[in-house]
Amino acid sequence: MKKYEITDIAHPDNPNLHRIRAVTDLTEDVLAGMLGGYVESCDNLDQDGRA
């Protein structure tokens, strides 16, 4: 199951980094649609477990 997606929102200082968005509720504090930090690629995301 996919937990995150990479958005088109680029980091203001490094356009190689893009924000992630939760696509499913992960915890009480991280709900579907919430934005997270910045990553360079899907290789930086763990789609398993609760990470």
mmCIF file of the C-alpha atoms, coordinates in Angstrom:
data_MODEL
# 
_entry.id   MODEL 
# 
loop_
_atom_site.group_PDB 
_atom_site.id 
_atom_site.type_symbol 
_atom_site.label_atom_id 
_atom_site.label_alt_id 
_atom_site.label_comp_id 
_atom_site.label_asym_id 
_atom_site.label_entity_id 
_atom_site.label_seq_id 
_atom_site.pdbx_PDB_ins_code 
_atom_site.Cartn_x 
_atom_site.Cartn_y 
_atom_site.Cartn_z 
_atom_site.occupancy 
_atom_site.B_iso_or_equiv 
_atom_site.pdbx_formal_charge 
_atom_site.auth_seq_id 
_atom_site.auth_comp_id 
_atom_site.auth_asym_id 
_atom_site.auth_atom_id 
_atom_site.pdbx_PDB_model_num 
ATOM 1  C CA . MET A 1 1  ? 0.000  0.000  0.000  1.00 0.00 ? 1  MET A CA 1 
ATOM 2  C CA . LYS A 1 2  ? 1.319  3.435  -0.919 1.00 0.00 ? 2  LYS A CA 1 
ATOM 3  C CA . LYS A 1 3  ? 1.583  5.829  2.041  1.00 0.00 ? 3  LYS A CA 1 
ATOM 4  C CA . TYR A 1 4  ? 3.139  8.917  0.450  1.00 0.00 ? 4  TYR A CA 1 
ATOM 5  C CA . GLU A 1 5  ? 3.266  10.719 -2.855 1.00 0.00 ? 5  GLU A CA 1 
ATOM 6  C CA . ILE A 1 6  ? 5.719  13.326 -4.068 1.00 0.00 ? 6  ILE A CA 1 
ATOM 7  C CA . THR A 1 7  ? 4.078  16.663 -4.862 1.00 0.00 ? 7  THR A CA 1 
ATOM 8  C CA . ASP A 1 8  ? 5.064  19.371 -7.343 1.00 0.00 ? 8  ASP A CA 1 
ATOM 9  C CA . ILE A 1 9  ? 5.957  21.694 -4.435 1.00 0.00 ? 9  ILE A CA 1 
ATOM 10 C CA . ALA A 1 10 ? 9.698  22.328 -4.745 1.00 0.00 ? 10 ALA A CA 1 
ATOM 11 C CA . HIS A 1 11 ? 11.952 23.437 -1.900 1.00 0.00 ? 11 HIS A CA 1 
ATOM 12 C CA . PRO A 1 12 ? 12.603 27.199 -2.181 1.00 0.00 ? 12 PRO A CA 1 
ATOM 13 C CA . ASP A 1 13 ? 16.397 26.790 -1.969 1.00 0.00 ? 13 ASP A CA 1 
ATOM 14 C CA . ASN A 1 14 ? 16.830 23.409 -3.692 1.00 0.00 ? 14 ASN A CA 1 
ATOM 15 C CA . PRO A 1 15 ? 14.467 22.684 -6.604 1.00 0.00 ? 15 PRO A CA 1 
ATOM 16 C CA . ASN A 1 16 ? 15.637 19.026 -6.656 1.00 0.00 ? 16 ASN A CA 1 
ATOM 17 C CA . LEU A 1 17 ? 13.706 18.445 -3.415 1.00 0.00 ? 17 LEU A CA 1 
ATOM 18 C CA . HIS A 1 18 ? 9.909  18.102 -3.370 1.00 0.00 ? 18 HIS A CA 1 
ATOM 19 C CA . ARG A 1 19 ? 7.374  17.885 -0.537 1.00 0.00 ? 19 ARG A CA 1 
ATOM 20 C CA . ILE A 1 20 ? 5.604  14.661 0.250  1.00 0.00 ? 20 ILE A CA 1 
ATOM 21 C CA . ARG A 1 21 ? 1.898  14.215 1.013  1.00 0.00 ? 21 ARG A CA 1 
ATOM 22 C CA . ALA A 1 22 ? 0.321  11.384 2.987  1.00 0.00 ? 22 ALA A CA 1 
ATOM 23 C CA . VAL A 1 23 ? -2.165 9.448  0.852  1.00 0.00 ? 23 VAL A CA 1 
ATOM 24 C CA . THR A 1 24 ? -3.594 7.480  3.773  1.00 0.00 ? 24 THR A CA 1 
ATOM 25 C CA . ASP A 1 25 ? -4.073 8.049  7.511  1.00 0.00 ? 25 ASP A CA 1 
ATOM 26 C CA . LEU A 1 26 ? -0.884 6.854  9.217  1.00 0.00 ? 26 LEU A CA 1 
ATOM 27 C CA . THR A 1 27 ? -1.415 7.898  12.850 1.00 0.00 ? 27 THR A CA 1 
ATOM 28 C CA . GLU A 1 28 ? -3.732 10.193 14.792 1.00 0.00 ? 28 GLU A CA 1 
ATOM 29 C CA . ASP A 1 29 ? -1.326 13.017 13.979 1.00 0.00 ? 29 ASP A CA 1 
ATOM 30 C CA . VAL A 1 30 ? -0.557 12.196 10.324 1.00 0.00 ? 30 VAL A CA 1 
ATOM 31 C CA . LEU A 1 31 ? -3.716 12.112 8.224  1.00 0.00 ? 31 LEU A CA 1 
ATOM 32 C CA . ALA A 1 32 ? -4.281 11.662 4.505  1.00 0.00 ? 32 ALA A CA 1 
ATOM 33 C CA . GLY A 1 33 ? -3.616 14.890 2.626  1.00 0.00 ? 33 GLY A CA 1 
ATOM 34 C CA . MET A 1 34 ? -1.149 16.314 5.145  1.00 0.00 ? 34 MET A CA 1 
ATOM 35 C CA . LEU A 1 35 ? 2.130  17.644 3.780  1.00 0.00 ? 35 LEU A CA 1 
ATOM 36 C CA . GLY A 1 36 ? 5.438  16.392 5.109  1.00 0.00 ? 36 GLY A CA 1 
ATOM 37 C CA . GLY A 1 37 ? 9.067  17.146 4.521  1.00 0.00 ? 37 GLY A CA 1 
ATOM 38 C CA . TYR A 1 38 ? 11.130 17.268 1.352  1.00 0.00 ? 38 TYR A CA 1 
ATOM 39 C CA . VAL A 1 39 ? 12.698 14.336 -0.492 1.00 0.00 ? 39 VAL A CA 1 
ATOM 40 C CA . GLU A 1 40 ? 14.724 13.976 -3.654 1.00 0.00 ? 40 GLU A CA 1 
ATOM 41 C CA . SER A 1 41 ? 13.040 10.827 -5.004 1.00 0.00 ? 41 SER A CA 1 
ATOM 42 C CA . CYS A 1 42 ? 10.773 7.892  -4.191 1.00 0.00 ? 42 CYS A CA 1 
ATOM 43 C CA . ASP A 1 43 ? 13.902 6.006  -3.126 1.00 0.00 ? 43 ASP A CA 1 
ATOM 44 C CA . ASN A 1 44 ? 13.914 8.198  -0.005 1.00 0.00 ? 44 ASN A CA 1 
ATOM 45 C CA . LEU A 1 45 ? 10.450 6.993  1.078  1.00 0.00 ? 45 LEU A CA 1 
ATOM 46 C CA . ASP A 1 46 ? 9.580  3.886  3.063  1.00 0.00 ? 46 ASP A CA 1 
ATOM 47 C CA . GLN A 1 47 ? 6.150  2.749  1.861  1.00 0.00 ? 47 GLN A CA 1 
ATOM 48 C CA . ASP A 1 48 ? 5.978  -0.090 4.447  1.00 0.00 ? 48 ASP A CA 1 
ATOM 49 C CA . GLY A 1 49 ? 5.141  -0.042 8.139  1.00 0.00 ? 49 GLY A CA 1 
ATOM 50 C CA . ARG A 1 50 ? 4.443  3.121  10.095 1.00 0.00 ? 50 ARG A CA 1 
ATOM 51 C CA . ALA A 1 51 ? 7.582  5.057  9.116  1.00 0.00 ? 51 ALA A CA 1 
# 
